[in-house]
């Protein structure tokens, strides 16, 4: 279903640009696909709130799907034209697709957190002062990082999917594909503390939806809610970058491979259908190896 701005653009394409219904539909399909992705991966407010980081994450997802360069170029062109229309109509000030360059041959490395950056995030997550939901937020951060789960998988997580005895979670992934993912002691303790203490308080006598992560109304957290929580945690650190739920998934995969995990194991943990999708993280691993070598080997450079 089109929103008001998309309907306005459709009318513009048909009445002023004289585009055929098929061409108009193709443009709008690219635009609504972008909105749907944002809604499912961190939340969508308005088109004028979209930032360059959102665009880069979206492009990374398109490359992860192994779409052709031609297809990706068409999508970028559709969205760039749409934003120019919004600017001309006074509905947006900036075009986040301006300056976007498509990849040629070399894959761009996925954005991820280094361990010292994650340490800062976990430190602020466990701060209790004036923060009644710290148990939930800490458990959420622990779970995202410990499992590499997609944000939509986390919003749909139910209590009966958690096995604390074996420290396993059954994740319902894309295309109705289920997978088991282990989680460690830190995530276990944080989850159990939140479920036993803060979660009942969030319910406050309301019917229990059995969803693990709840908002203030006792309802399941949305993707936008998760992104908001992460933004708030990031703002409390000394870090200057931005955060996106998918960055924790990237960090999960990157650090497993950097420590020698088998590529097929990481593929299974991430729920990737094709091994080629997982292989992008090997580039990150090689970069980390090269960086450490250059920094610490005494005769690496003059």
C-alpha positions in Angstrom: 0.0 0.0 0.0 1.4 3.4 -1.0 1.7 6.2 1.6 0.8 9.8 0.8 4.2 10.8 -0.6 4.3 7.7 -2.8 0.8 8.4 -4.1 1.8 12.0 -4.9 4.8 10.7 -6.8 2.8 8.2 -8.7 0.4 11.0 -9.9 3.4 13.1 -10.9 4.9 10.2 -13.0 1.7 9.5 -14.7 0.3 13.0 -15.3 3.4 15.1 -15.8 6.1 12.7 -16.9 3.6 10.6 -18.9 5.1 7.4 -17.8 3.2 4.2 -18.6 1.5 2.3 -15.8 4.2 -0.5 -16.1 7.0 2.0 -15.8 5.3 3.8 -12.9 4.8 0.6 -11.1 8.5 -0.3 -11.5 9.6 2.9 -9.9 7.1 2.6 -7.0 8.1 -1.0 -6.5 11.7 0.1 -5.9 10.6 2.9 -3.6 8.3 0.8 -1.5 10.9 -2.0 -1.2 13.2 0.5 0.4 10.6 1.6 2.8 9.7 -2.0 3.7 13.3 -2.8 4.4 13.7 0.2 6.7 10.5 -0.7 8.5 11.8 -4.2 9.2 15.3 -3.3 10.1 15.3 -0.5 12.6 12.1 1.3 11.8 10.8 3.9 9.3 9.5 7.3 10.4 9.4 9.5 7.3 11.4 9.7 4.1 13.0 13.0 5.2 14.4 11.3 8.3 16.4 8.8 6.3 20.2 9.2 6.6 23.1 8.2 4.5 23.9 5.4 6.9 20.5 3.9 6.3 21.2 4.0 2.5 24.6 2.4 3.0 23.1 -0.4 5.1 20.3 -0.9 2.5 22.8 -1.1 -0.3 24.9 -3.7 1.7 21.7 -5.8 2.0 21.2 -5.6 -1.8 24.7 -6.8 -2.4 24.3 -9.5 0.2 21.3 -10.8 -1.9 23.7 -11.1 -4.8 21.6 -8.8 -7.0 23.2 -7.8 -10.3 24.9 -4.4 -10.5 22.3 -3.3 -13.1 19.4 -4.1 -10.8 21.0 -2.2 -7.9 21.8 0.7 -10.2 18.2 0.9 -11.2 17.0 0.8 -7.6 19.4 3.6 -6.7 18.3 5.7 -9.7 14.6 5.2 -8.8 15.2 6.3 -5.2 17.4 9.3 -6.2 14.7 10.6 -8.5 12.0 10.1 -5.9 14.0 12.1 -3.4 14.6 14.9 -5.9 10.9 15.1 -6.4 10.4 15.3 -2.6 12.9 18.1 -2.4 11.2 20.0 -5.3 7.9 19.6 -3.4 9.4 20.9 -0.2 8.9 17.5 1.5 12.6 16.8 2.1 15.7 18.9 2.4 18.4 16.5 1.5 18.8 13.6 -0.9 20.5 10.7 0.9 21.2 9.0 -2.4 23.3 11.8 -3.7 26.9 10.8 -4.1 26.1 7.0 -3.8 28.7 5.1 -5.8 28.0 1.5 -6.8 30.7 -1.1 -6.3 32.8 -2.1 -9.2 34.6 -5.3 -8.3 35.8 -5.0 -4.7 33.1 -5.7 -2.1 32.7 -3.0 0.6 33.4 -4.3 4.0 30.3 -4.6 6.3 30.3 -2.2 9.2 31.0 -3.8 12.5 32.2 -2.9 16.0 35.6 -3.6 17.4 35.8 -5.2 20.8 36.8 -2.0 22.6 33.7 -0.3 21.1 31.5 -3.2 22.2 33.0 -3.0 25.7 31.7 0.6 25.9 28.2 -0.4 24.8 28.0 -3.1 27.3 29.3 -0.9 30.1 26.6 1.7 29.6 23.9 -1.0 29.1 24.5 -2.3 32.6 24.4 1.2 34.2 21.4 1.2 36.6 21.2 4.9 37.6 17.8 6.4 36.5 17.4 3.6 34.0 14.5 1.3 35.0 14.8 -0.8 31.8 18.5 -1.5 32.0 17.9 -5.2 32.5 15.9 -5.4 29.3 18.3 -3.2 27.3 21.3 -5.2 28.5 19.7 -8.5 27.7 18.7 -7.2 24.2 22.3 -6.0 23.5 23.7 -9.3 24.8 21.3 -11.4 22.7 21.8 -9.4 19.4 25.6 -9.8 19.7 25.6 -13.4 21.1 23.4 -14.8 18.3 23.9 -12.5 15.3 20.1 -12.6 14.9 18.3 -10.3 12.5 16.3 -7.5 14.2 13.0 -9.0 12.8 14.0 -12.3 14.3 14.4 -10.7 17.7 11.1 -8.9 17.6 9.4 -12.3 16.9 11.3 -14.2 19.6 9.1 -16.1 22.1 10.0 -17.4 25.5 9.6 -21.1 24.4 12.4 -20.6 21.8 14.9 -20.2 24.6 16.6 -23.3 26.1 18.6 -22.1 29.1 19.7 -25.5 30.1 21.6 -26.1 26.8 22.0 -22.4 26.1 20.4 -22.6 22.7 17.8 -20.5 20.9 15.6 -21.7 18.1 15.4 -18.8 15.6 12.7 -18.6 13.0 14.5 -17.1 10.1 13.7 -15.9 6.6 11.6 -18.1 4.3 10.3 -20.1 7.3 13.8 -21.5 7.8 14.6 -22.5 11.4 18.0 -22.7 12.9 19.5 -23.3 16.4 22.1 -20.8 17.6 24.1 -21.1 20.9 24.5 -18.2 23.3 27.0 -17.8 26.1 27.0 -17.2 29.8 26.8 -13.4 29.6 23.7 -13.6 27.4 22.2 -16.4 29.6 22.6 -14.5 32.9 21.3 -11.2 31.4 18.3 -12.8 29.8 17.3 -14.8 32.9 17.7 -11.7 35.1 15.5 -9.6 32.7 12.8 -12.4 32.4 12.6 -13.0 36.1 12.7 -9.3 37.2 11.9 -6.5 34.8 9.7 -8.4 32.2 6.9 -9.1 34.8 7.0 -5.4 35.7 6.6 -4.4 32.1 3.6 -6.7 31.8 2.0 -5.1 34.9 -0.9 -7.7 35.0 -1.6 -7.5 31.3 -2.0 -10.7 29.2 1.4 -12.2 28.5 2.1 -12.2 24.7 5.0 -14.6 25.4 7.3 -12.3 23.4 10.7 -12.0 25.1 11.4 -8.3 24.6 8.6 -6.0 25.7 8.1 -2.3 25.6 6.6 0.0 28.3 3.1 -1.1 27.4 3.8 -4.8 27.9 3.8 -5.4 24.1 6.5 -6.8 21.9 9.3 -4.4 20.9 9.2 -3.3 17.3 12.2 -2.9 15.0 11.9 0.8 15.5 11.9 0.3 19.3 15.0 -1.8 19.2 16.8 0.8 17.1 15.8 3.5 19.5 17.2 1.6 22.4 20.5 1.0 20.6 20.6 4.7 19.7 20.1 5.7 23.3 22.9 3.3 24.4 25.2 4.6 21.7 24.6 8.2 22.9 25.8 7.4 26.4 29.2 6.2 25.1 32.1 8.2 23.9 31.8 6.6 20.4 31.2 9.0 17.6 29.7 6.7 15.0 26.1 5.5 14.5 24.6 2.2 15.4 22.3 -0.1 13.5 21.0 -3.5 14.7 22.6 -5.2 11.7 26.1 -3.9 12.8 25.9 -6.3 15.8 25.1 -9.2 13.4 28.2 -8.1 11.3 30.3 -8.0 14.5 29.1 -11.5 15.5 30.2 -12.9 12.1 33.4 -11.0 11.8 34.7 -11.9 15.2 33.9 -15.6 14.8 35.9 -15.7 11.6 38.7 -13.6 13.0 39.1 -16.3 15.7 39.2 -19.2 13.2 35.6 -20.3 13.0 34.7 -22.4 10.0 32.9 -20.5 7.3 30.1 -23.1 6.9 29.5 -22.9 10.7 29.1 -19.1 10.5 26.8 -19.6 7.5 24.6 -21.9 9.5 24.6 -19.5 12.5 23.6 -16.5 10.4 20.9 -18.4 8.5 22.4 -17.6 5.0 21.2 -19.8 2.2 24.3 -19.5 0.1 27.9 -19.7 1.3 28.8 -16.8 -1.0 26.7 -14.5 1.1 28.8 -15.3 4.2 32.1 -15.0 2.3 31.9 -11.2 2.5 33.0 -11.5 6.1 36.2 -13.2 5.1 37.3 -9.9 3.6 36.9 -8.3 7.0 38.9 -11.1 8.6 41.7 -10.6 6.1 41.7 -6.8 6.8 42.0 -7.4 10.5 44.9 -9.8 10.0 46.7 -7.3 7.8 46.1 -4.5 10.3 47.4 -6.5 13.2 50.4 -7.6 11.2 51.3 -4.1 10.2 50.8 -2.8 13.7 52.7 -5.5 15.6 55.3 -7.2 13.4 58.6 -5.3 13.9 59.7 -5.5 10.3 56.4 -5.0 8.6 57.2 -1.5 7.5 60.1 1.0 7.7 
